[in-house]
Amino acid sequence: MAGVSSESLATALAALEAKLPTASLQLAKELFGILGMVDSSAGLRRALTDPSRSGDEKSALVRQLVGGKVSADAAEIAGGLASSRWASARDIGDALETLAATVVISVAENKSAVSASGITGLEELENDLFSFNQAVASSHEVQRALSEPQASAAAKATLAERLAPGASEEARVLITQAVTQPRGIKPTRLVERFAELAAKRQQRWIATVSVTRPLSETQLARLQAGMNALYGRELKVNVIVDPSLIGGIRVQVGDEVLDASVLTRLGELQRQLAG
C-alpha cells in the first residue's frame, strides 16, 4: 500500500489510538465482519473507492449497511475509512484488516503480566502466533487442509483450534481470521503479518539508550524512572555503551529518536544520571 492509500491508513490508525485503551475483542470481530462484507462484494468495493463519490456519501453508505448490526465504534471506524481516498479497491480491505488486527493487538497490550516470568500480553500473543505457524510448518497434511478450497471455514477454524490449544484469546481471534479469511495469501503468511504488527507495536515501548560509559545500578534505576516518567508508562530499557557518542546520551523509543544535544526534555534525565 502506497501513496494516497498509505496516507489514509495512517490517518485511520491515528484516529483509532483514542479508542484502543478501552477497546475489546468484540470491536475487532465486528471490524473483521465488515471486512468480510466488503470482500464479498466487488460492487461495494467499487462504490467505496469511487473517486466521483464524496466522502460523506461513501461513509453514509457504509453506516447504512452496518447500522444496527455492529457497535457505534465499529460503524464510525468503517465510515471513516469509506470517507477516505484509496488508490485501489483492495486497499480499503487491507486497511480494515490492519485496523481490526491492531485492536486485537492492543487488547493483548493492555493486559497485565500473565505469568510468573513477567511475560507481557504482547509477548504472549507473538509467541502464540509463532507457535501456530511452527505447528503448521511441521505438517504437510495440515498445510494442505488449511489451503483446501473445498473445506469449510468452520472446519479450518476447528483445525486451527487444535493446533493452538493453549493460545490466548487474542491469538485465537487472529489465527481464526487468518485461516478462514486469508484474502488470497497463505494463512501462515497472514499470521506472520499479524505478528509483525504486534512486534511493531511492542517496539513502541522499548527504549534503546546509548551512553558514553557503563552505568551503575543506581544510574540504571534513575534512567528507568526517568524514562517511565517521560513517556508516562513502564518501558523496557536496553542500554548500549558507545564511547564515540556526542552529547552524552541518545534515546530511541520505537521510531522516535531523542538526542540530548538538541532536545531539552532530556535535560532532567541527564541530570538524574549525573547525580
SVG drawing of the C-alpha trace seen along z (x, -y; Angstrom):
<svg xmlns="http://www.w3.org/2000/svg" viewBox="-30 -22 65 57">
<polyline fill="none" stroke="black" stroke-width="0.4" points="0.0,0.0 1.5,-3.3 0.6,-6.9 -2.8,-8.1 -3.9,-4.8 -0.9,-4.8 -1.8,-8.3 -5.4,-7.3 -4.4,-4.3 -2.0,-6.4 -4.9,-8.8 -7.2,-6.0 -4.6,-4.4 -4.0,-7.7 -7.8,-8.2 -8.0,-4.6 -5.5,-5.3 -8.1,-7.1 -10.3,-4.0 -7.6,-1.5 -7.2,-1.9 -10.8,-0.6 -11.2,1.5 -12.5,5.0 -12.1,8.1 -15.8,7.7 -14.8,4.5 -12.1,6.4 -14.5,9.1 -17.0,6.6 -14.4,5.0 -13.3,8.3 -17.0,9.0 -17.3,5.7 -14.1,6.8 -15.9,10.0 -18.8,8.0 -16.6,5.7 -14.5,8.6 -17.6,10.5 -19.0,7.7 -17.0,6.3 -19.7,3.7 -19.4,2.4 -15.7,2.1 -16.0,0.1 -18.6,-2.1 -16.4,-2.8 -13.4,-3.7 -15.2,-5.6 -13.5,-9.0 -16.6,-10.6 -18.5,-10.0 -18.0,-12.3 -16.5,-11.0 -19.7,-11.8 -21.7,-9.8 -19.5,-6.8 -19.4,-7.0 -23.2,-7.2 -23.4,-4.1 -21.3,-2.0 -23.2,-3.3 -26.5,-2.3 -25.2,1.2 -23.8,1.9 -26.2,-0.2 -27.8,1.8 -25.5,4.8 -22.3,3.5 -21.3,1.1 -21.2,-2.6 -17.4,-2.5 -17.2,0.1 -19.6,-1.8 -17.6,-5.0 -14.3,-3.4 -15.7,-1.8 -17.4,-5.0 -14.1,-6.9 -12.3,-4.5 -15.0,-4.8 -14.8,-8.6 -11.1,-8.5 -9.3,-8.1 -7.9,-4.8 -5.7,-4.0 -7.4,-0.6 -10.4,1.3 -8.2,3.8 -6.6,1.2 -9.7,0.4 -10.0,4.0 -6.3,4.2 -6.8,1.1 -9.9,2.7 -7.8,5.8 -5.0,3.8 -7.3,1.8 -9.0,4.9 -5.7,6.6 -4.5,3.5 -7.5,3.6 -6.7,7.3 -3.1,6.5 -4.0,3.5 -6.3,5.7 -3.3,8.0 -1.1,5.0 -3.5,3.7 -3.3,7.0 -1.2,7.2 1.8,9.6 0.3,13.1 2.9,15.3 5.4,15.6 8.2,14.9 6.6,11.5 5.8,12.1 3.5,9.4 0.3,9.8 2.0,8.7 4.9,11.2 2.3,14.0 0.5,13.0 3.7,13.1 4.7,16.4 1.3,18.0 1.3,16.8 4.8,18.1 3.9,21.5 0.9,21.8 3.0,21.3 5.6,23.7 2.8,26.3 1.6,25.8 5.1,25.9 5.7,29.2 2.9,31.0 2.3,31.0 -1.1,32.6 -2.1,29.6 -0.8,27.2 -3.0,28.9 -6.0,28.9 -5.8,25.2 -5.4,24.3 -8.1,26.7 -10.6,24.5 -13.4,27.1 -13.0,27.2 -15.4,25.0 -14.3,22.1 -15.7,23.8 -13.6,26.9 -10.5,24.8 -11.2,22.9 -11.7,26.2 -8.3,27.5 -6.6,24.2 -8.0,24.5 -6.5,28.0 -3.1,26.7 -3.1,23.9 -4.8,25.4 -3.2,23.1 -3.2,19.9 -4.6,16.7 -8.0,15.5 -6.4,12.7 -4.2,15.1 -7.2,17.3 -9.1,14.4 -6.2,13.6 -5.5,17.2 -9.1,17.9 -9.3,14.8 -6.1,16.0 -7.4,19.5 -11.0,18.6 -10.4,15.4 -6.8,15.3 -7.7,13.0 -5.7,14.6 -2.5,15.4 -1.4,18.4 -2.9,18.4 0.5,18.7 1.7,15.6 -1.2,13.6 -0.4,14.8 3.1,13.6 1.7,10.2 -0.3,10.1 2.9,11.0 4.8,8.2 2.1,5.7 2.4,6.9 6.2,6.7 6.0,3.2 3.6,2.1 5.7,3.6 8.7,1.8 7.0,-1.5 7.7,-0.8 11.3,0.4 13.8,-2.3 17.3,-1.8 19.6,-4.2 23.2,-4.8 25.6,-6.3 29.3,-7.1 30.2,-4.9 28.7,-2.0 26.0,-2.9 26.0,-1.9 22.9,-0.2 21.8,-3.5 22.1,-5.2 20.2,-2.4 17.4,-2.8 17.3,-6.6 17.3,-6.0 14.4,-3.6 12.5,-6.0 13.2,-9.0 12.2,-7.2 9.0,-5.9 8.1,-9.5 9.0,-10.9 6.6,-8.5 4.0,-8.0 4.3,-4.2 6.7,-1.4 9.3,-1.0 11.8,1.8 15.2,0.1 18.2,1.5 21.5,-0.3 24.3,-0.4 27.7,-1.8 29.1,-4.0 32.2,-5.9 32.1,-7.9 28.6,-9.3 28.4,-13.1 26.1,-14.7 26.3,-12.2 23.1,-10.3 20.9,-9.2 17.5,-7.6 15.4,-5.7 11.9,-4.6 10.2,-2.9 10.7,-5.2 11.3,-8.3 14.9,-9.3 15.7,-11.7 19.2,-13.3 20.1,-15.1 22.2,-17.6 19.2,-19.0 16.1,-18.0 15.8,-19.9 13.2,-17.5 16.1,-15.0 17.9,-17.6 16.4,-16.5 17.1,-12.8 20.8,-13.8 20.9,-15.5 19.5,-12.4 22.1,-10.2 24.9,-12.6 23.6,-12.7"/>
</svg>
